[in-house]
Amino acid sequence: MDNRKYPALVIDRKKFRENAEFICRKCYEKGVVVTGVIKGFNGFTELAEEYVAGGASCIASSRLEQLEDCRAAGIAVPLMMIRVPMLSEVDDVVRVADYSLNSELATLVALNEAAKEQEKTHRVILMTDLGDLREGWIDYDEFVKVAELVENEFDALELAGIGTNLGCYGSVIPTEEKMKQLAELAAAIETKIGRSLEIISGGATSSMLRIFEGDMPEKINMLRIGEAVLVGPLGDLRVAYGCEAVDEMNDDVCVLEAEVIEVKTKPSYPIGELGVDAFGNKGEYVDRGERRRALLAIGRADYVDVSKLIPVDEGFEPVGASGDHTILDITDAERQLQVGDIVQLKLTYSAILALSGSRNVKKYFI
Ligand SMILES: *Cc1c(COP(=O)(O)O)cnc(C)c1O
């Protein structure tokens, strides 16, 4: 705690590394390599390095700036751009990334031109939409045709493989059937082009379900993992899917430390006529009588959603927040707080995503 400035995001490299090692080991056992996705923590190169040390064979982000930082930091594995590129950034994609995920012919044409100009070969992974309805070709005949086109007509592009994304927009579960469908599409393309593909990328954290259940089709040989490595049991694998295997992982890689700026006993129901709160919402307040509360100097401007905070101390309960304040009910807690005390909060994915990019939050790597 010594000499820290608050609010502080304390990031434990060793715990991150342990999570990375666990994930990479579980995947390797099933013939799957791990692409380490770093967008969930603002691309901190310190953690990208730990990911590589833990076994990631590639580092990926949806933001080129983060990949550029990895390059500058000397990270030696290939880099992958995982948001389909904007037409306006294809030059930079080719300059910075070794691989990109793609879902539009026009973008592939532009990437090919950019790669030609830079006298490079850029490796592309074509995305198919298996029903989650975010990116990717959903017309599978067209998908196979584009793959053939890239293979035969685009001199500066290399068709590295295909991939899919599930559980992002449509909350579609990566079932064994979905993974088989991807494997079949890969086989169809391999038959057309007369060679095998380097990469068949079966999705993100949610696709680790198939690894743990032991029914991932053999053909799937890569996953792109971001959430699980950061939050382990606090993430979807445990919370939404009940997967117990992730309980072996650390849930406190990133801990928020916030300072108490007021401690008072107040009614729990507001006094006066009620309109809307700081964000224009009608609040819901339960009258629990007088409660002891601590006010923390951190708010929704930094972490967005107060329900994503998990106090380390038992009995502390976040009851609400505005842009720059968080209200903690401490009535039932053993630990009593005073002004100036520091409260530790564990975090789920979306809170880490927001906090790691917030200028108001100091970052400390331990
Ligand atoms: C964010 C993202 C991932 C990683 O997802 P997690 O759920 O954080 O593991 C993988 N692939 C793509 C295309 C993504 O955008």
The ligand as a Tripos MOL2 file, in Angstrom:
@<TRIPOS>MOLECULE
LIG
   15    15     1     0     0
SMALL
NO_CHARGES

@<TRIPOS>ATOM
      1 C1        -12.4840  -10.2300  -27.7610 C.3       1 LIG1
      2 C2        -12.2880  -11.2700  -28.7430 C.ar      1 LIG1
      3 C3        -11.7730  -12.5100  -28.3450 C.ar      1 LIG1
      4 C4        -11.4960  -12.8540  -26.9030 C.3       1 LIG1
      5 O1        -12.7040  -13.0240  -26.2160 O.3       1 LIG1
      6 P1        -12.7670  -13.4510  -24.6760 P.3       1 LIG1
      7 O2        -14.1860  -13.7870  -24.4460 O.co2     1 LIG1
      8 O3        -12.3110  -12.2660  -23.9070 O.co2     1 LIG1
      9 O4        -11.8690  -14.6180  -24.4980 O.co2     1 LIG1
     10 C5        -11.5760  -13.4620  -29.3390 C.ar      1 LIG1
     11 N1        -11.8520  -13.2020  -30.6240 N.ar      1 LIG1
     12 C6        -12.3460  -12.0250  -31.0380 C.ar      1 LIG1
     13 C7        -12.6430  -11.8190  -32.4780 C.3       1 LIG1
     14 C8        -12.5870  -11.0220  -30.1050 C.ar      1 LIG1
     15 O5        -13.0810   -9.8510  -30.5240 O.3       1 LIG1
@<TRIPOS>BOND
     1     1     2 1
     2     2     3 ar
     3     2    14 ar
     4     3     4 1
     5     3    10 ar
     6     4     5 1
     7     5     6 1
     8     6     7 2
     9     6     8 1
    10     6     9 1
    11    10    11 ar
    12    11    12 ar
    13    12    13 1
    14    12    14 ar
    15    14    15 1
@<TRIPOS>SUBSTRUCTURE
     1 LIG1         1 GROUP 0 **** ****
